[in-house]
Amino acid sequence: MLHGALHALQNNERHIALMFSEYRPYISGGAMKARRFYKRESLSAFLMNRVLLEPEAEKNLMNQLASKRSGSIPDIYLTGEQLLELGL
């Protein structure tokens, strides 16, 4: 089981990149795989139906995107298999 955070970044063209970063304090970083969304509604549906987030966490991330064009959800636990299946 991997422990990390989901990060969403929205660029000027309204594309949203969703990434998972594992909490690994003693290992240097590297490129993170990003899954792209072209509508906030698509991201919301993915978070609720595939990642199975709690509604409050999804709402919080969507509010962060609306106000700052970026947001994070800490303390996410996923297996390596789940990351592959989710495209993260």
VMD Tcl script that builds the backbone (N, CA, C; Angstrom):
set m [mol new atoms 264]
animate dup $m
set s [atomselect $m all]
$s set {name element resname resid chain x y z} {
  {N N MET 1 A 0.852 -1.175 0.000}
  {CA C MET 1 A 0.000 0.000 0.000}
  {C C MET 1 A 0.899 1.239 0.000}
  {N N LEU 2 A 0.603 2.168 -0.877}
  {CA C LEU 2 A 1.374 3.405 -0.981}
  {C C LEU 2 A 0.602 4.542 -0.326}
  {N N HIS 3 A 1.295 5.355 0.431}
  {CA C HIS 3 A 0.697 6.484 1.141}
  {C C HIS 3 A 1.182 7.754 0.466}
  {N N GLY 4 A 0.258 8.626 0.069}
  {CA C GLY 4 A 0.650 9.851 -0.612}
  {C C GLY 4 A -0.473 10.856 -0.676}
  {N N ALA 5 A -0.398 11.687 -1.705}
  {CA C ALA 5 A -1.393 12.746 -1.902}
  {C C ALA 5 A -1.749 12.837 -3.376}
  {N N LEU 6 A -2.971 13.258 -3.637}
  {CA C LEU 6 A -3.390 13.566 -5.000}
  {C C LEU 6 A -3.235 15.067 -5.203}
  {N N HIS 7 A -2.667 15.436 -6.337}
  {CA C HIS 7 A -2.482 16.846 -6.679}
  {C C HIS 7 A -3.153 17.110 -8.015}
  {N N ALA 8 A -3.881 18.206 -8.098}
  {CA C ALA 8 A -4.519 18.613 -9.351}
  {C C ALA 8 A -4.020 20.002 -9.716}
  {N N LEU 9 A -3.641 20.167 -10.986}
  {CA C LEU 9 A -3.171 21.456 -11.495}
  {C C LEU 9 A -3.937 21.782 -12.771}
  {N N GLN 10 A -4.439 23.002 -12.839}
  {CA C GLN 10 A -5.184 23.432 -14.024}
  {C C GLN 10 A -4.394 24.517 -14.737}
  {N N ASN 11 A -4.139 24.310 -16.039}
  {CA C ASN 11 A -3.393 25.324 -16.779}
  {C C ASN 11 A -4.339 26.337 -17.421}
  {N N ASN 12 A -3.794 27.282 -18.132}
  {CA C ASN 12 A -4.594 28.346 -18.735}
  {C C ASN 12 A -5.600 27.845 -19.766}
  {N N GLU 13 A -5.310 26.711 -20.399}
  {CA C GLU 13 A -6.227 26.166 -21.398}
  {C C GLU 13 A -7.319 25.311 -20.769}
  {N N ARG 14 A -7.375 25.300 -19.466}
  {CA C ARG 14 A -8.400 24.596 -18.711}
  {C C ARG 14 A -8.177 23.093 -18.648}
  {N N HIS 15 A -7.024 22.603 -19.101}
  {CA C HIS 15 A -6.703 21.197 -18.909}
  {C C HIS 15 A -6.315 20.992 -17.455}
  {N N ILE 16 A -6.759 19.890 -16.889}
  {CA C ILE 16 A -6.456 19.586 -15.497}
  {C C ILE 16 A -5.607 18.321 -15.455}
  {N N ALA 17 A -4.475 18.387 -14.795}
  {CA C ALA 17 A -3.601 17.229 -14.614}
  {C C ALA 17 A -3.763 16.731 -13.181}
  {N N LEU 18 A -4.023 15.441 -13.031}
  {CA C LEU 18 A -4.157 14.817 -11.712}
  {C C LEU 18 A -2.975 13.876 -11.516}
  {N N MET 19 A -2.277 14.024 -10.394}
  {CA C MET 19 A -1.087 13.223 -10.104}
  {C C MET 19 A -1.158 12.673 -8.688}
  {N N PHE 20 A -0.494 11.544 -8.490}
  {CA C PHE 20 A -0.335 10.967 -7.163}
  {C C PHE 20 A 1.134 11.056 -6.801}
  {N N SER 21 A 1.440 11.615 -5.650}
  {CA C SER 21 A 2.829 11.638 -5.182}
  {C C SER 21 A 2.908 10.892 -3.858}
  {N N GLU 22 A 3.794 9.931 -3.832}
  {CA C GLU 22 A 3.980 9.107 -2.641}
  {C C GLU 22 A 4.813 9.861 -1.615}
  {N N TYR 23 A 4.471 9.699 -0.340}
  {CA C TYR 23 A 5.271 10.270 0.741}
  {C C TYR 23 A 6.494 9.382 0.931}
  {N N ARG 24 A 7.651 9.859 0.487}
  {CA C ARG 24 A 8.900 9.112 0.621}
  {C C ARG 24 A 9.987 10.103 0.988}
  {N N PRO 25 A 10.169 10.364 2.273}
  {CA C PRO 25 A 11.060 11.449 2.696}
  {C C PRO 25 A 12.536 11.257 2.383}
  {N N TYR 26 A 12.990 10.038 2.184}
  {CA C TYR 26 A 14.427 9.817 2.020}
  {C C TYR 26 A 14.838 9.512 0.585}
  {N N ILE 27 A 13.918 9.632 -0.341}
  {CA C ILE 27 A 14.219 9.349 -1.747}
  {C C ILE 27 A 13.936 10.604 -2.558}
  {N N SER 28 A 14.887 10.968 -3.425}
  {CA C SER 28 A 14.687 12.178 -4.232}
  {C C SER 28 A 13.556 11.964 -5.226}
  {N N GLY 29 A 12.964 13.061 -5.653}
  {CA C GLY 29 A 11.806 13.028 -6.533}
  {C C GLY 29 A 12.135 12.613 -7.948}
  {N N GLY 30 A 11.130 12.583 -8.737}
  {CA C GLY 30 A 11.231 12.244 -10.145}
  {C C GLY 30 A 9.945 12.662 -10.824}
  {N N ALA 31 A 9.830 12.338 -12.076}
  {CA C ALA 31 A 8.632 12.704 -12.821}
  {C C ALA 31 A 7.427 11.921 -12.295}
  {N N MET 32 A 6.298 12.603 -12.192}
  {CA C MET 32 A 5.061 11.953 -11.790}
  {C C MET 32 A 4.189 11.771 -13.022}
  {N N LYS 33 A 3.553 10.621 -13.120}
  {CA C LYS 33 A 2.618 10.376 -14.204}
  {C C LYS 33 A 1.354 11.183 -13.935}
  {N N ALA 34 A 0.845 11.846 -14.965}
  {CA C ALA 34 A -0.361 12.667 -14.808}
  {C C ALA 34 A -1.480 12.135 -15.689}
  {N N ARG 35 A -2.656 12.149 -15.153}
  {CA C ARG 35 A -3.850 11.834 -15.935}
  {C C ARG 35 A -4.531 13.158 -16.246}
  {N N ARG 36 A -4.880 13.377 -17.514}
  {CA C ARG 36 A -5.451 14.655 -17.938}
  {C C ARG 36 A -6.967 14.595 -18.037}
  {N N PHE 37 A -7.569 15.701 -17.645}
  {CA C PHE 37 A -9.019 15.876 -17.761}
  {C C PHE 37 A -9.268 17.204 -18.454}
  {N N TYR 38 A -10.336 17.270 -19.221}
  {CA C TYR 38 A -10.637 18.490 -19.977}
  {C C TYR 38 A -11.857 19.222 -19.442}
  {N N LYS 39 A -12.513 18.631 -18.464}
  {CA C LYS 39 A -13.652 19.264 -17.801}
  {C C LYS 39 A -13.590 18.939 -16.316}
  {N N ARG 40 A -13.971 19.898 -15.498}
  {CA C ARG 40 A -13.995 19.644 -14.047}
  {C C ARG 40 A -14.986 18.542 -13.701}
  {N N GLU 41 A -16.064 18.468 -14.453}
  {CA C GLU 41 A -17.073 17.436 -14.193}
  {C C GLU 41 A -16.492 16.037 -14.391}
  {N N SER 42 A -15.623 15.896 -15.391}
  {CA C SER 42 A -14.982 14.597 -15.631}
  {C C SER 42 A -14.046 14.232 -14.491}
  {N N LEU 43 A -13.297 15.206 -14.006}
  {CA C LEU 43 A -12.417 14.974 -12.867}
  {C C LEU 43 A -13.237 14.593 -11.641}
  {N N SER 44 A -14.303 15.314 -11.394}
  {CA C SER 44 A -15.158 15.037 -10.241}
  {C C SER 44 A -15.711 13.616 -10.295}
  {N N ALA 45 A -16.201 13.203 -11.448}
  {CA C ALA 45 A -16.751 11.853 -11.602}
  {C C ALA 45 A -15.664 10.801 -11.384}
  {N N PHE 46 A -14.457 11.042 -11.897}
  {CA C PHE 46 A -13.341 10.120 -11.720}
  {C C PHE 46 A -12.996 9.973 -10.240}
  {N N LEU 47 A -12.914 11.092 -9.538}
  {CA C LEU 47 A -12.576 11.059 -8.110}
  {C C LEU 47 A -13.625 10.310 -7.297}
  {N N MET 48 A -14.876 10.518 -7.612}
  {CA C MET 48 A -15.952 9.889 -6.834}
  {C C MET 48 A -16.167 8.422 -7.209}
  {N N ASN 49 A -16.107 8.110 -8.504}
  {CA C ASN 49 A -16.483 6.777 -8.968}
  {C C ASN 49 A -15.317 5.809 -9.123}
  {N N ARG 50 A -14.113 6.312 -9.369}
  {CA C ARG 50 A -12.968 5.433 -9.579}
  {C C ARG 50 A -12.015 5.454 -8.393}
  {N N VAL 51 A -11.687 6.646 -7.891}
  {CA C VAL 51 A -10.783 6.744 -6.741}
  {C C VAL 51 A -11.553 6.483 -5.440}
  {N N LEU 52 A -12.855 6.673 -5.474}
  {CA C LEU 52 A -13.746 6.454 -4.333}
  {C C LEU 52 A -13.455 7.393 -3.169}
  {N N LEU 53 A -13.283 8.663 -3.509}
  {CA C LEU 53 A -13.081 9.677 -2.470}
  {C C LEU 53 A -14.365 9.947 -1.713}
  {N N GLU 54 A -14.207 10.408 -0.497}
  {CA C GLU 54 A -15.350 10.888 0.276}
  {C C GLU 54 A -15.856 12.172 -0.381}
  {N N PRO 55 A -17.163 12.415 -0.369}
  {CA C PRO 55 A -17.711 13.622 -1.015}
  {C C PRO 55 A -17.084 14.925 -0.517}
  {N N GLU 56 A -16.772 15.009 0.757}
  {CA C GLU 56 A -16.185 16.236 1.301}
  {C C GLU 56 A -14.791 16.491 0.736}
  {N N ALA 57 A -13.995 15.433 0.558}
  {CA C ALA 57 A -12.657 15.579 -0.017}
  {C C ALA 57 A -12.743 16.026 -1.475}
  {N N GLU 58 A -13.668 15.457 -2.220}
  {CA C GLU 58 A -13.856 15.846 -3.621}
  {C C GLU 58 A -14.281 17.302 -3.715}
  {N N LYS 59 A -15.228 17.692 -2.877}
  {CA C LYS 59 A -15.721 19.078 -2.883}
  {C C LYS 59 A -14.591 20.048 -2.526}
  {N N ASN 60 A -13.765 19.702 -1.562}
  {CA C ASN 60 A -12.643 20.538 -1.152}
  {C C ASN 60 A -11.659 20.742 -2.308}
  {N N LEU 61 A -11.320 19.654 -3.006}
  {CA C LEU 61 A -10.399 19.770 -4.131}
  {C C LEU 61 A -10.999 20.625 -5.244}
  {N N MET 62 A -12.258 20.437 -5.540}
  {CA C MET 62 A -12.893 21.215 -6.603}
  {C C MET 62 A -12.945 22.705 -6.226}
  {N N ASN 63 A -13.156 23.005 -4.960}
  {CA C ASN 63 A -13.135 24.401 -4.507}
  {C C ASN 63 A -11.729 25.000 -4.629}
  {N N GLN 64 A -10.704 24.213 -4.310}
  {CA C GLN 64 A -9.323 24.681 -4.463}
  {C C GLN 64 A -9.025 24.983 -5.928}
  {N N LEU 65 A -9.460 24.106 -6.831}
  {CA C LEU 65 A -9.243 24.330 -8.263}
  {C C LEU 65 A -9.939 25.598 -8.732}
  {N N ALA 66 A -11.150 25.816 -8.261}
  {CA C ALA 66 A -11.906 26.992 -8.674}
  {C C ALA 66 A -11.249 28.290 -8.202}
  {N N SER 67 A -10.658 28.267 -7.021}
  {CA C SER 67 A -10.096 29.508 -6.481}
  {C C SER 67 A -8.619 29.712 -6.811}
  {N N LYS 68 A -7.833 28.604 -6.902}
  {CA C LYS 68 A -6.384 28.754 -7.070}
  {C C LYS 68 A -5.824 28.028 -8.298}
  {N N ARG 69 A -6.646 27.299 -9.016}
  {CA C ARG 69 A -6.246 26.474 -10.162}
  {C C ARG 69 A -5.284 25.354 -9.778}
  {N N SER 70 A -5.231 25.039 -8.493}
  {CA C SER 70 A -4.463 23.882 -8.020}
  {C C SER 70 A -5.047 23.441 -6.687}
  {N N GLY 71 A -4.807 22.181 -6.367}
  {CA C GLY 71 A -5.293 21.680 -5.090}
  {C C GLY 71 A -4.714 20.318 -4.786}
  {N N SER 72 A -4.813 19.908 -3.540}
  {CA C SER 72 A -4.273 18.622 -3.099}
  {C C SER 72 A -5.215 17.961 -2.112}
  {N N ILE 73 A -5.134 16.644 -2.109}
  {CA C ILE 73 A -5.850 15.837 -1.123}
  {C C ILE 73 A -4.793 14.977 -0.441}
  {N N PRO 74 A -4.505 15.246 0.834}
  {CA C PRO 74 A -3.480 14.459 1.540}
  {C C PRO 74 A -4.021 13.117 2.020}
  {N N ASP 75 A -3.104 12.280 2.461}
  {CA C ASP 75 A -3.421 10.996 3.098}
  {C C ASP 75 A -4.285 10.081 2.235}
  {N N ILE 76 A -3.811 9.829 1.017}
  {CA C ILE 76 A -4.455 8.884 0.114}
  {C C ILE 76 A -3.655 7.585 0.146}
  {N N TYR 77 A -4.331 6.470 0.243}
  {CA C TYR 77 A -3.686 5.158 0.247}
  {C C TYR 77 A -4.145 4.390 -0.987}
  {N N LEU 78 A -3.184 3.999 -1.826}
  {CA C LEU 78 A -3.479 3.227 -3.034}
  {C C LEU 78 A -2.425 2.142 -3.197}
  {N N THR 79 A -2.814 1.039 -3.800}
  {CA C THR 79 A -1.838 0.000 -4.130}
  {C C THR 79 A -1.200 0.338 -5.474}
  {N N GLY 80 A -0.089 -0.297 -5.760}
  {CA C GLY 80 A 0.542 -0.117 -7.061}
  {C C GLY 80 A -0.397 -0.523 -8.185}
  {N N GLU 81 A -1.168 -1.570 -7.969}
  {CA C GLU 81 A -2.132 -2.036 -8.968}
  {C C GLU 81 A -3.215 -0.979 -9.200}
  {N N GLN 82 A -3.704 -0.373 -8.128}
  {CA C GLN 82 A -4.709 0.685 -8.268}
  {C C GLN 82 A -4.157 1.870 -9.065}
  {N N LEU 83 A -2.904 2.246 -8.793}
  {CA C LEU 83 A -2.301 3.352 -9.530}
  {C C LEU 83 A -2.280 3.060 -11.027}
  {N N LEU 84 A -1.922 1.832 -11.385}
  {CA C LEU 84 A -1.916 1.450 -12.796}
  {C C LEU 84 A -3.310 1.490 -13.391}
  {N N GLU 85 A -4.277 0.926 -12.675}
  {CA C GLU 85 A -5.649 0.892 -13.165}
  {C C GLU 85 A -6.229 2.304 -13.335}
  {N N LEU 86 A -5.826 3.216 -12.456}
  {CA C LEU 86 A -6.338 4.583 -12.500}
  {C C LEU 86 A -5.556 5.474 -13.465}
  {N N GLY 87 A -4.465 4.978 -13.987}
  {CA C GLY 87 A -3.647 5.761 -14.890}
  {C C GLY 87 A -2.840 6.843 -14.186}
  {N N LEU 88 A -2.505 6.588 -12.923}
  {CA C LEU 88 A -1.743 7.537 -12.129}
  {C C LEU 88 A -0.353 6.979 -11.862}
}
mol reanalyze $m
mol bondsrecalc $m
mol representation Tube
mol addrep $m
